[in-house]
């Protein structure tokens, strides 16, 4: 069952029923899910979690949709890998990679869409929809197919080919919009007002966003029920960044972290900070679309929208919905924000591939290059436990690294091979 009390405005705290709503009709603030944590505390345990499915639904007591018949393509329970080679390169002895690029549709979006699709069926919707920078379109189309729902996905027309194909294969109605993501999202808001569809990141957003908490739960469980000293996270809307932090704090307040006492959540459940959660949350954005980090560096409490122009298209949201809340997480966690120059995005992709054998998309390149800057600046000490979140697969953005294709060209003779090999100069290692 879902232990949902209702929805609550993040600005004025007005309460709403648990329906397909995402905006407060009084102050226009965003709505977020309220839980009955007292009831959850009576049923949840590390033992029960360990007996659950090898997907995000092992944490069903902390999710806003029923885990009895979820729309589940086995999102989550992805590897947490000790990155010894990359760590040695960066001078970090305790570095881990949370590799969400191996989810079923090859990005972390499977987590949030599994929750949103399950809730959409509970509400009786027949069509699943979204505005997407690419990964979300793939995941929505895949989950709709699994659920037997119709799907309509809206994407910017300049999207990477791999992501277009990755969505189209599931046979959604694919709508290519001549505009950037923010323009696509505005169109979808209008469509949502006129069509009875479940837009996962609009009218279903309060439930959808909660799926990202599982990135916090899993890392804590995989580390032996403890939280890292540092988390390096890519950001577009800022929602995933805030939810990982929320996930760590929920576990602490429920007494699920080793050696940590439970703590009451209080009335404002969504800003609770358990003192045992020492994780510094570090946000990374690409230079061509970095409104949240820019606001943080300038000491602003609000985010000024920008027009995206970045190779990291999956992070190209110029008007981030959760920007102000992400700024609060940076401050409350003692974290930081890093802007990665556009040329260094590809360098980050190559560095991760050539040290750890993980091929990530451009968002991952932003994370690794940001991590490198943090290590070089001394913001992360050599022995501190650090987790870098890789959220998408490089096969979706192959265009970004086409320059690496430079094979030896030989005739089918040993002498031709040996001549070419003698003139070969390896790069990147």
C-alpha positions in Angstrom: 0.0 0.0 0.0 1.0 3.6 -0.3 1.3 5.6 2.9 0.3 8.9 1.4 -1.5 11.5 3.5 -2.0 13.9 0.6 -0.2 16.7 -1.1 1.2 19.9 0.4 2.3 23.1 -1.2 6.1 23.6 -0.7 5.6 27.4 -0.3 2.4 28.1 1.7 1.9 24.6 3.1 -1.7 24.3 2.0 -2.9 20.7 1.9 -4.5 19.0 -1.0 -5.9 15.5 -1.7 -3.7 12.9 -3.4 -4.9 13.6 -6.9 -3.3 14.4 -10.3 -2.3 18.0 -9.2 1.0 19.7 -9.2 0.4 23.4 -8.5 -1.1 25.2 -5.5 -4.2 27.1 -6.6 -3.6 29.8 -3.9 0.1 30.8 -4.3 1.0 28.7 -7.4 3.7 26.9 -5.5 4.7 23.3 -6.4 3.0 20.5 -4.6 4.8 17.6 -2.9 3.7 14.3 -1.4 3.0 14.1 2.3 3.5 10.7 4.0 2.2 9.1 7.1 5.7 8.4 8.5 4.4 7.1 11.8 2.7 4.3 9.9 5.7 3.7 7.7 7.9 3.4 10.8 5.8 0.5 12.1 6.3 -1.6 9.0 9.6 -0.7 7.4 12.9 -2.4 8.3 16.2 -3.2 6.6 15.2 -6.9 6.7 12.0 -6.3 4.9 13.8 -4.1 2.3 16.3 -6.9 1.7 13.5 -9.3 0.9 12.0 -7.0 -1.7 12.4 -7.2 -5.5 15.7 -6.2 -7.1 14.2 -2.9 -8.3 13.1 0.4 -6.8 10.0 -1.3 -5.5 12.0 -2.9 -2.6 11.4 0.6 -1.1 7.7 0.6 -1.8 6.8 1.8 1.7 8.5 5.1 1.0 7.0 5.5 -2.5 3.7 7.3 -3.3 2.2 4.4 -5.3 1.2 0.9 -4.5 3.9 -1.7 -4.9 1.3 -4.5 -5.3 1.1 -4.3 -9.1 3.6 -1.7 -10.1 4.5 -0.8 -13.7 7.9 -2.3 -13.3 10.5 -3.0 -16.0 13.1 -3.6 -13.2 14.4 0.0 -12.8 16.9 0.4 -10.0 19.2 -1.8 -8.0 22.0 -0.7 -10.3 25.7 -1.2 -9.5 27.6 0.9 -7.1 31.2 0.4 -8.3 34.4 1.1 -6.4 36.3 3.3 -8.9 39.9 2.4 -8.1 41.4 3.5 -11.5 39.6 6.8 -11.7 40.2 7.4 -8.0 43.9 6.9 -8.4 43.9 9.3 -11.3 42.1 11.9 -9.2 43.8 11.2 -5.8 40.7 9.8 -4.2 40.9 6.5 -2.3 37.3 6.0 -1.6 35.5 6.9 -4.8 32.4 5.0 -6.0 30.3 5.3 -9.2 26.6 4.8 -9.0 26.0 3.5 -12.5 22.4 4.2 -13.5 23.2 4.0 -17.2 22.3 0.3 -17.1 18.6 0.8 -16.3 16.2 -0.9 -18.7 15.9 2.2 -21.0 19.5 3.3 -20.1 18.9 6.2 -17.8 17.8 7.0 -14.2 14.4 8.2 -15.7 13.1 4.6 -15.3 13.0 5.2 -11.6 10.7 8.2 -11.7 8.6 6.9 -14.6 7.9 3.6 -12.9 6.4 5.5 -10.0 4.5 8.0 -12.2 3.1 5.2 -14.5 2.0 3.2 -11.5 0.2 6.1 -10.0 -1.3 7.1 -13.4 -3.0 3.7 -13.6 -4.3 4.0 -10.0 -5.9 7.3 -11.1 -7.4 5.6 -14.2 -5.4 7.3 -16.9 -5.1 5.6 -20.2 -2.4 7.8 -21.9 1.1 8.5 -20.5 2.9 11.6 -21.7 5.8 13.9 -21.1 7.9 16.8 -22.2 11.5 15.4 -22.6 15.1 16.2 -23.3 15.4 12.6 -24.5 15.9 10.1 -21.7 12.4 10.7 -20.3 10.8 10.1 -23.7 12.5 6.7 -23.9 11.4 5.7 -20.4 7.8 6.9 -20.8 7.3 5.1 -24.0 8.8 1.9 -22.5 6.7 2.0 -19.4 3.5 2.8 -21.3 4.2 -0.3 -23.4 4.7 -2.4 -20.3 1.5 -1.0 -18.8 -0.6 -1.4 -21.9 -1.2 2.4 -22.0 -1.0 4.8 -25.0 1.9 7.2 -25.0 2.5 10.6 -26.5 6.0 12.0 -26.0 7.1 15.6 -26.9 10.8 16.3 -27.7 12.9 19.2 -29.0 13.6 18.8 -32.7 17.4 18.9 -32.3 17.6 15.9 -30.0 20.4 13.3 -30.4 19.5 10.5 -32.9 20.1 7.8 -30.3 17.4 9.1 -28.0 14.9 9.6 -30.8 15.3 6.0 -31.8 15.4 4.9 -28.2 11.9 6.3 -27.8 10.4 5.5 -31.2 11.1 1.8 -30.9 8.3 1.5 -28.3 5.8 3.0 -30.8 4.6 6.1 -29.0 3.1 9.0 -30.7 6.4 11.0 -31.0 6.0 14.8 -31.3 9.0 16.8 -32.4 8.7 20.4 -31.5 10.7 23.2 -33.2 12.0 24.7 -29.9 14.1 24.1 -26.8 12.9 22.0 -23.8 11.4 25.0 -22.0 9.2 25.7 -25.0 8.3 22.0 -25.3 7.3 22.1 -21.6 5.1 25.1 -22.1 3.3 23.4 -25.0 2.8 20.3 -22.9 1.3 22.4 -20.1 -1.3 23.7 -22.5 -2.0 20.2 -23.9 -2.3 18.9 -20.4 -5.1 21.4 -19.7 -7.0 20.2 -22.7 -6.4 16.4 -22.8 -7.1 13.8 -20.1 -3.5 12.5 -20.2 -1.0 11.7 -17.4 1.9 14.0 -18.1 4.5 12.4 -15.8 6.5 15.7 -15.3 3.5 18.0 -15.2 0.2 16.9 -13.5 1.9 13.7 -12.1 5.1 15.5 -11.1 4.7 15.3 -7.3 4.6 11.5 -7.5 7.1 11.2 -10.4 9.8 13.2 -8.6 9.7 10.9 -5.6 11.2 8.1 -7.7 14.6 9.8 -7.5 14.7 9.2 -3.8 15.6 5.6 -4.5 19.0 6.8 -5.8 19.6 7.9 -2.1 18.2 4.7 -0.6 20.2 2.4 -2.9 23.5 4.1 -2.3 23.0 4.0 1.5 22.0 0.3 1.4 24.9 -0.6 -0.9 27.3 1.2 1.4 26.1 -0.9 4.3 23.4 1.5 5.5 25.5 4.6 5.7 25.6 7.8 3.6 28.6 9.1 1.7 30.6 12.2 2.7 30.1 13.7 -0.8 27.6 13.1 -3.6 28.3 14.6 -7.1 25.1 14.9 -9.1 24.2 16.3 -12.5 21.3 18.7 -12.6 18.7 19.9 -15.1 15.5 20.8 -13.2 17.2 20.2 -9.8 14.6 17.6 -8.8 16.9 14.6 -8.6 19.4 16.6 -6.6 16.9 17.5 -4.0 15.3 14.0 -3.8 18.6 12.2 -3.3 19.2 14.5 -0.3 15.6 13.8 0.9 16.1 10.1 0.6 19.2 10.1 2.8 17.3 12.1 5.4 14.3 9.9 5.3 16.4 6.8 6.0 18.1 8.6 8.9 14.9 9.9 10.5 13.4 6.3 10.3 16.4 4.9 12.0 17.5 2.9 9.0 21.1 4.1 8.9 23.6 2.1 11.0 24.2 3.6 14.4 21.7 6.4 13.8 18.7 7.1 16.0 15.3 7.8 14.5 14.0 11.4 14.7 10.5 12.8 14.3 9.8 14.3 10.9 7.8 17.3 12.2 5.2 19.2 10.3 7.5 20.3 7.4 8.5 16.8 6.3 10.2 17.9 3.1 12.9 20.1 4.6 13.9 17.8 7.5 17.6 17.4 8.0 18.8 14.7 10.3 22.1 15.7 11.9 23.6 12.3 11.1 23.4 13.0 7.3 26.8 14.6 6.7 26.7 14.3 2.9 27.8 17.4 1.1 25.7 17.6 -2.1 27.7 18.9 -5.1 25.7 20.0 -8.2 27.3 19.9 -11.6 26.0 21.7 -14.7 27.4 22.4 -18.1 28.5 26.0 -19.0 25.9 26.3 -21.7 23.0 25.7 -19.3 24.0 26.4 -15.7 21.2 28.6 -14.1 21.2 26.9 -10.7 25.0 26.8 -10.2 25.2 30.4 -11.5 22.7 31.5 -8.9 24.6 29.7 -6.1 27.9 31.3 -7.1 26.3 34.7 -7.2 24.7 34.2 -3.8 21.1 34.5 -5.2 18.1 32.8 -3.6 16.3 32.5 -6.9 17.3 31.2 -10.3 17.3 33.4 -13.4 16.2 31.5 -16.5 18.7 31.1 -19.4 18.5 30.0 -23.0 20.2 26.6 -23.2 23.2 26.1 -25.6 25.0 23.0 -24.4 26.2 19.7 -25.7 24.7 18.2 -22.6 21.2 18.2 -24.0 19.7 16.0 -21.2 20.6 18.8 -18.7 19.4 21.7 -21.0 16.6 23.1 -18.9 16.9 26.8 -18.8 14.1 27.4 -16.3 14.5 24.7 -13.7 11.4 24.0 -11.7 13.2 22.9 -8.6 16.0 25.4 -8.8 15.3 27.3 -5.6 14.9 24.1 -3.6 18.2 22.8 -5.1 19.9 26.0 -3.9 18.6 25.3 -0.4 20.0 21.7 -0.5 23.4 23.0 -1.5 23.4 25.4 1.4 21.9 23.0 4.0 24.3 20.2 3.1 27.4 22.4 3.0 27.8 21.4 -0.7 28.8 23.3 -3.8 28.1 23.9 -7.4 30.4 23.4 -10.3 30.1 24.8 -13.9 31.9 22.5 -16.4 33.1 24.3 -19.6 31.6 22.7 -22.8 34.8 21.2 -24.1 35.4 19.4 -20.8 32.1 17.5 -21.1 33.5 15.2 -23.7 36.8 14.9 -21.7 34.8 13.6 -18.8 33.1 11.0 -20.9 36.4 9.7 -22.1 38.0 9.8 -18.7 35.3 7.6 -17.2 35.4 5.2 -20.1 39.2 4.9 -20.2 39.6 4.3 -16.4 36.5 2.4 -15.4 35.0 0.9 -18.6 31.8 2.9 -18.2 30.4 4.7 -21.3 28.2 7.5 -20.2 26.3 10.2 -22.0 27.1 13.9 -21.8 25.4 14.4 -18.4 27.9 11.9 -17.0 30.7 13.8 -18.7 29.6 16.8 -16.7 29.6 14.8 -13.5 33.1 13.4 -14.0 34.7 16.7 -15.1 33.0 18.3 -12.1 34.3 15.6 -9.9 37.8 16.2 -11.3 37.6 19.9 -10.4 36.4 19.2 -6.9 39.3 16.8 -6.3 41.9 19.1 -7.7 40.6 22.0 -5.6 40.8 20.0 -2.4 37.1 20.2 -1.8 37.1 16.4 -1.5 39.8 14.9 0.8 41.6 11.8 -0.4 40.0 9.4 2.1 36.5 10.8 2.1 33.7 8.5 0.9 32.5 9.9 -2.4 29.8 8.8 -4.8 29.4 10.2 -8.3 26.1 9.6 -10.0 26.1 8.5 -13.6 22.6 8.8 -14.9 22.6 8.0 -18.6 24.2 5.7 -21.2 26.7 6.9 -23.8 25.1 4.9 -26.6 22.4 7.6 -26.6 24.9 10.5 -27.4 27.5 8.9 -29.6 27.8 12.0 -31.7 29.6 13.7 -28.8 32.6 11.4 -29.0 32.8 10.5 -32.7 36.3 11.8 -32.7 37.5 8.7 -30.9 36.9 6.5 -33.9 40.3 6.2 -35.5 41.1 2.5 -36.3 44.3 1.2 -37.8 43.7 0.6 -41.5 45.6 -2.5 -42.7 45.7 -5.0 -45.5 45.0 -8.6 -44.5 48.7 -9.4 -44.0 50.9 -9.6 -41.0 53.5 -7.2 -42.4 50.8 -4.6 -43.1 49.5 -4.9 -39.5 53.0 -4.7 -38.0 53.8 -1.6 -40.1 50.6 0.2 -39.0 51.2 -0.9 -35.4 54.7 0.5 -35.3 53.4 3.9 -36.3 50.5 3.8 -33.9 50.5 6.3 -31.0 47.8 5.6 -28.4 46.0 8.6 -26.9 44.0 9.1 -23.8 45.9 6.9 -21.4 
